[in-house]
Protein backbone atom coordinates (compact mmCIF):
# COMPACT_ATOMS: atom_id res chain seq x y z
CA UNK A 1 0.00 0.00 0.00
CA UNK A 2 1.01 3.66 -0.36
CA UNK A 3 1.39 5.58 2.87
CA UNK A 4 -0.99 8.58 2.77
CA UNK A 5 1.49 10.62 4.84
CA UNK A 6 4.81 10.14 3.02
CA UNK A 7 3.60 8.62 -0.29
CA UNK A 8 6.07 5.73 0.01
CA UNK A 9 5.19 2.14 -0.73
CA UNK A 10 4.91 0.07 2.47
CA UNK A 11 3.84 -3.43 3.43
CA UNK A 12 0.21 -3.49 4.55
CA UNK A 13 0.07 -4.78 8.10
CA UNK A 14 -3.23 -3.41 9.40
CA UNK A 15 -4.13 -4.59 12.88
CA UNK A 16 -7.78 -5.15 13.76
CA UNK A 17 -9.08 -3.28 16.79
CA UNK A 18 -12.08 -3.77 19.05
CA UNK A 19 -15.45 -3.61 17.30
CA UNK A 20 -18.23 -1.24 18.33
CA UNK A 21 -21.86 -0.77 17.28
CA UNK A 22 -23.84 2.36 16.49
CA UNK A 23 -27.53 3.15 16.97
CA UNK A 24 -28.29 2.38 13.33
CA UNK A 25 -27.34 -1.25 13.91
CA UNK A 26 -24.02 -1.21 12.09
CA UNK A 27 -20.95 -2.83 13.55
CA UNK A 28 -17.71 -0.94 13.00
CA UNK A 29 -14.22 -2.43 12.97
CA UNK A 30 -11.11 -0.21 13.16
CA UNK A 31 -7.92 -1.28 11.38
CA UNK A 32 -4.66 0.56 11.94
CA UNK A 33 -0.91 0.43 11.55
CA UNK A 34 2.13 2.68 11.90
CA UNK A 35 4.01 3.54 8.73
CA UNK A 36 7.55 2.09 9.09
CA UNK A 37 8.91 4.91 6.91
CA UNK A 38 7.50 8.05 8.55
CA UNK A 39 6.20 6.58 11.84
CA UNK A 40 2.72 8.11 11.31
CA UNK A 41 -0.57 6.27 12.10
CA UNK A 42 -2.92 5.05 9.37
CA UNK A 43 -6.48 4.21 10.41
CA UNK A 44 -9.32 2.64 8.42
CA UNK A 45 -12.90 2.13 9.56
CA UNK A 46 -14.95 -0.75 8.21
CA UNK A 47 -18.75 -0.91 8.57
CA UNK A 48 -20.24 -4.39 8.63
CA UNK A 49 -23.66 -5.99 8.81
CA UNK A 50 -24.93 -9.51 9.39
CA UNK A 51 -26.15 -11.69 6.53
CA UNK A 52 -29.65 -13.16 6.59
CA UNK A 53 -28.48 -16.12 8.64
CA UNK A 54 -26.57 -13.79 11.00
CA UNK A 55 -23.20 -15.07 9.82
CA UNK A 56 -20.74 -13.98 8.65
CA UNK A 57 -20.26 -10.20 8.82
CA UNK A 58 -20.38 -8.52 5.42
CA UNK A 59 -18.50 -5.26 4.81
CA UNK A 60 -20.83 -2.48 3.65
CA UNK A 61 -18.35 0.40 3.54
CA UNK A 62 -14.67 1.01 4.24
CA UNK A 63 -12.82 4.32 4.33
CA UNK A 64 -9.69 5.96 5.64
CA UNK A 65 -10.46 7.69 8.92
CA UNK A 66 -6.97 9.09 9.44
CA UNK A 67 -5.48 10.88 7.69
CA UNK A 68 -8.46 12.12 5.75
CA UNK A 69 -8.13 11.33 2.07
CA UNK A 70 -7.78 14.89 0.75
CA UNK A 71 -6.85 13.56 -2.70
CA UNK A 72 -10.31 12.05 -3.23
CA UNK A 73 -11.62 15.30 -4.75
CA UNK A 74 -8.85 17.91 -4.84
CA UNK A 75 -10.04 21.49 -5.10
CA UNK A 76 -8.27 23.65 -7.72
CA UNK A 77 -5.95 26.25 -6.23
CA UNK A 78 -7.95 29.07 -7.85
CA UNK A 79 -11.04 28.31 -5.74
CA UNK A 80 -11.22 30.56 -2.69
CA UNK A 81 -12.81 30.16 0.73
CA UNK A 82 -15.48 29.68 1.95
CA UNK A 83 -16.39 27.65 -1.14
CA UNK A 84 -13.23 25.56 -0.94
CA UNK A 85 -13.66 24.88 2.77
CA UNK A 86 -17.32 23.88 2.46
CA UNK A 87 -16.52 21.55 -0.44
CA UNK A 88 -13.71 19.88 1.52
CA UNK A 89 -16.08 19.34 4.44
CA UNK A 90 -18.75 17.86 2.17
CA UNK A 91 -16.20 15.42 0.76
CA UNK A 92 -14.86 14.55 4.21
CA UNK A 93 -18.24 13.63 5.72
CA UNK A 94 -19.58 11.78 2.68
CA UNK A 95 -18.40 8.32 3.86
CA UNK A 96 -20.03 8.94 7.24
CA UNK A 97 -23.24 10.71 6.24
CA UNK A 98 -24.55 11.33 2.73
CA UNK A 99 -27.25 13.56 4.27
CA UNK A 100 -24.70 15.85 5.92
CA UNK A 101 -22.58 15.98 2.77
CA UNK A 102 -25.58 16.89 0.62
CA UNK A 103 -26.60 19.63 3.05
CA UNK A 104 -23.14 21.19 2.90
CA UNK A 105 -23.12 20.95 -0.91
CA UNK A 106 -26.53 22.59 -1.26
CA UNK A 107 -25.44 25.46 0.99
CA UNK A 108 -22.22 25.85 -1.01
CA UNK A 109 -24.11 25.78 -4.29
CA UNK A 110 -26.51 28.45 -3.06
CA UNK A 111 -23.61 30.68 -2.00
CA UNK A 112 -21.94 30.38 -5.42
CA UNK A 113 -25.13 31.17 -7.31
CA UNK A 114 -25.74 34.17 -5.05
CA UNK A 115 -22.20 35.56 -4.87
CA UNK A 116 -20.83 34.74 -8.32
CA UNK A 117 -23.85 34.26 -10.58
CA UNK A 118 -25.63 37.22 -9.00
CA UNK A 119 -28.96 35.48 -8.43
CA UNK A 120 -31.51 37.39 -6.36
CA UNK A 121 -33.82 34.53 -5.38
CA UNK A 122 -33.70 33.20 -1.83
CA UNK A 123 -34.45 29.52 -2.47
CA UNK A 124 -31.97 27.20 -4.19
CA UNK A 125 -34.69 25.90 -6.52
CA UNK A 126 -35.46 29.44 -7.71
CA UNK A 127 -31.78 30.35 -7.88
CA UNK A 128 -31.13 27.44 -10.21
CA UNK A 129 -34.07 28.44 -12.40
CA UNK A 130 -32.87 32.04 -12.44
CA UNK A 131 -29.30 31.28 -13.48
CA UNK A 132 -30.35 28.72 -16.10
CA UNK A 133 -32.80 31.19 -17.66
CA UNK A 134 -30.00 33.71 -18.29
CA UNK A 135 -28.47 31.35 -20.85
CA UNK A 136 -24.97 32.30 -19.66
CA UNK A 137 -23.98 28.87 -18.41
CA UNK A 138 -22.56 26.14 -20.66
CA UNK A 139 -25.18 23.53 -21.45
CA UNK A 140 -23.50 20.79 -19.40
CA UNK A 141 -23.56 22.93 -16.25
CA UNK A 142 -27.17 24.00 -16.83
CA UNK A 143 -28.16 20.36 -17.26
CA UNK A 144 -26.24 19.46 -14.10
CA UNK A 145 -28.06 22.10 -12.05
CA UNK A 146 -31.39 21.00 -13.48
CA UNK A 147 -30.60 17.45 -12.41
CA UNK A 148 -29.78 18.67 -8.88
CA UNK A 149 -33.44 19.59 -8.47
CA UNK A 150 -34.71 16.37 -10.03
CA UNK A 151 -32.40 13.99 -8.19
CA UNK A 152 -32.95 15.87 -4.94
CA UNK A 153 -36.72 15.84 -5.56
CA UNK A 154 -37.12 19.40 -4.27
CA UNK A 155 -40.88 19.22 -4.77
CA UNK A 156 -41.16 16.45 -2.18
CA UNK A 157 -38.44 17.90 0.08
CA UNK A 158 -38.86 21.71 0.03
CA UNK A 159 -36.45 22.08 2.97
CA UNK A 160 -33.62 21.23 0.56
CA UNK A 161 -34.42 24.42 -1.30
CA UNK A 162 -35.55 26.74 1.49
CA UNK A 163 -33.07 25.75 4.23
CA UNK A 164 -30.08 24.36 2.39
CA UNK A 165 -28.13 23.52 5.54
CA UNK A 166 -30.86 21.24 6.91
CA UNK A 167 -30.02 17.55 7.39
CA UNK A 168 -32.79 15.75 5.51
CA UNK A 169 -33.04 12.44 3.70
CA UNK A 170 -31.25 12.29 0.36
CA UNK A 171 -32.10 10.50 -2.84
CA UNK A 172 -29.74 7.81 -4.23
CA UNK A 173 -26.51 9.35 -5.58
CA UNK A 174 -27.67 12.86 -4.61
CA UNK A 175 -24.65 13.68 -2.45
CA UNK A 176 -22.16 12.54 -5.11
CA UNK A 177 -24.03 14.39 -7.87
CA UNK A 178 -24.03 17.64 -5.88
CA UNK A 179 -20.24 17.39 -5.59
CA UNK A 180 -19.95 16.78 -9.35
CA UNK A 181 -22.01 19.89 -10.12
CA UNK A 182 -20.02 21.97 -7.63
CA UNK A 183 -16.81 20.95 -9.41
CA UNK A 184 -18.25 22.16 -12.72
CA UNK A 185 -19.25 25.47 -11.08
CA UNK A 186 -15.73 25.82 -9.68
CA UNK A 187 -14.31 25.34 -13.15
CA UNK A 188 -16.64 27.92 -14.70
CA UNK A 189 -16.46 30.66 -12.03
CA UNK A 190 -12.91 30.23 -10.75
CA UNK A 191 -10.59 28.08 -12.86
CA UNK A 192 -11.34 29.25 -16.40
CA UNK A 193 -11.39 32.99 -15.51
CA UNK A 194 -8.05 32.54 -13.71
CA UNK A 195 -6.56 30.75 -16.72
CA UNK A 196 -7.75 33.52 -19.04
CA UNK A 197 -6.36 36.19 -16.73
CA UNK A 198 -2.94 34.50 -16.66
CA UNK A 199 -2.92 34.16 -20.45
CA UNK A 200 -3.86 37.80 -20.86
CA UNK A 201 -1.10 38.82 -18.45
CA UNK A 202 1.45 36.81 -20.44
CA UNK A 203 0.33 38.39 -23.71
CA UNK A 204 0.42 41.87 -22.18
CA UNK A 205 3.93 41.24 -20.93
CA UNK A 206 5.10 40.26 -24.41
CA UNK A 207 3.33 43.23 -26.00
CA UNK A 208 4.93 45.57 -23.46
CA UNK A 209 8.36 44.21 -24.31
CA UNK A 210 7.61 44.88 -27.99
CA UNK A 211 6.38 48.39 -27.21
CA UNK A 212 2.84 47.68 -28.38
CA UNK A 213 -0.46 48.65 -26.66
CA UNK A 214 -1.76 46.36 -23.94
CA UNK A 215 -4.91 44.36 -24.58
N, C-alpha and C positions, 0 to 999 in steps of 0.2 A: 504494500500500500504506500501511498505518498503522504508524508506527514503534512498536515495542513498548516503547521507553524513554519517549518524550515524548507518545505517543498523537496525534501530528500526521500528517496525510496527506502523504506524500512520493512522489516519482517512483521507481518501482522500477528500480534500476540495478545489479542483482547481478552481480558479477564472478566468473567461474568460476576455481577454483583447480586445483592439481595433483591428479590422481586418485591413490587408493591402494587396495590390496586387503587384505582380511582373510582369516583362515584358513578361514572358511566359504565362500570363493569369491566373495563379493560385492565389487563395485567401488564405492567411495564417491567422491563428487564434492562438494567444498565450494563454496558460493556465498556471497559476502559483499559488503557495502557499508557505507559510513559515512553515517549520517543527516545530511543537510545542515542540519537544524534544531538538533539537540542534539549533533552530532559524536560520537555513540556508535556502536560497531560492531554490525552485525546479521549473524549467521552462520546459514546453513542447511546441512544435510547431506542429500545425496541418495544413496540406495542403488540400484544398478543391476545388471542381470544381462543376459547375452546371450540373444538369441532362439535358436530351434532351428538357424538357419543362421549363428549367431555374429555376426549383424549385423541391426539396430543394437542399441545398448544400450536396455533398457527399464527405466524407473524402477519400483522395487518399493516404496519408502517414501521419504518426505521429511518432515523435521521441523526445527524451529528449535533449533539447538544453543546459541545465545547471543543474547539472554538466554533463559533457560528460560521457557517459556510457563506462567507461574503461573496464568493465567486459565483454563486448560483445565478444571480441576476445582477451583474455589475452595472452601476449607474455611470453614464458618461460624465467625464470631468466637467463638462460645460453646464451641467444641471446644478442649480443652486439650491440652498435650503430655503424654505422648509420642505420643498418638494422632494429633494433627495432623501432627507431624513425620514419623511413619512413613507416613502417607497421602501427604504431599507427595513423599516419596522414591519411593513406589510409582508415583505419577503420572509423576515425572521420568524414571524408568528404563524406563517402558513402551515408548517408541519404540525403545529399544536392546535390551531383553531382557524379553520377556513372562514368562519363567521367574523372573527376579529380582523383577519387579513382583509376581507372584503369591505368591512366598515372603514378601515384605514384608507383603502384604495378609493372608495367612493368620496371620502372627504378630500383626498388629494386631488382627485379628478375635478371636483367642484371648485377647489381653489385655483387650479390651472385655468379652467374655463372662465372664472371670474377675473383673475389677475392678468392673464395673458391674452385670452380671447376677447375680453371686454364684455362678457355677457352681463345683463342686468337682472335676469330672473333670479329668484331665490332658491327654487327647487332644482335639483340635479336633472330631473326629467325635462323641465322647461329650458334649462341651460343647454342641454344637448340639442333640443329642438331648435333653439335660437342660433347656436353656432353652426349647425348643419344647414339651416335655411340661408345663411349668408353666402354659401357656395365657395367660401375661401379655403376650405380644407380639402386636401387630396381625397379622392374617392375612397381609398382603402381606410383612411382614418374615420371618415364620415360613416362608413359601413360598420366599422368597429364600435363607434359610439352608439349607433343605432342598435347593435347587437347587445350592448351593455344593458339597455332597457328591456330587451326581449328576454335575454338569459336571466336577468335579475327579476323579471316579472314584476315591474314596478306597479302595475295596476293592482296586483294582489297584495303587494307589500309596499304601500305608500311611504312607510317610514324610511325606506331606502332612498327615497327622493327628498323627503322633507327634513329628515334628521340623519344626515349621511354618516354620522359617527355612531349611530345606534347599532348594537349587536343583535342582529336578527338572523333568522334562518336564511341560508343561501341555497341557490339552485345548484345542480351539478355543474362543475367546472367554472362557476361564476367567479370565484376568487382568482383562479389562474387567468381567466379571460380579462378581468379588470387590470391585472398586472401587464398583460400583453398590450392592452389599449394605452395604458399609461406610458409604456415604452415608446409607442408610436407618437404620442403627444410630446414626450421629451425630445424625440428626434426632430419634430416639426418646429417646436417653439424654442428649443435651446441649441441642439447640435447643428442643424443646418444653417441657422443664422450666424452661429459662431464660425462655422467653416467659411461662409461667404465673407464675413468680416475679415478673417485672416487672409483670404485670397485678395480681397480689395486692398488690404494694407500692403501686401507684397507687391501688387501691381503699382500702387502709389509710390512705393519706395523706388521701384525701377524707373518710373516716370520722372521722379524727382531727380534721380541721378542723371537722367538724360535731358533734364531741363525742360520737361514738358509739363503742361497743366495736370493737376491731380484730378482723378475721377471722383 
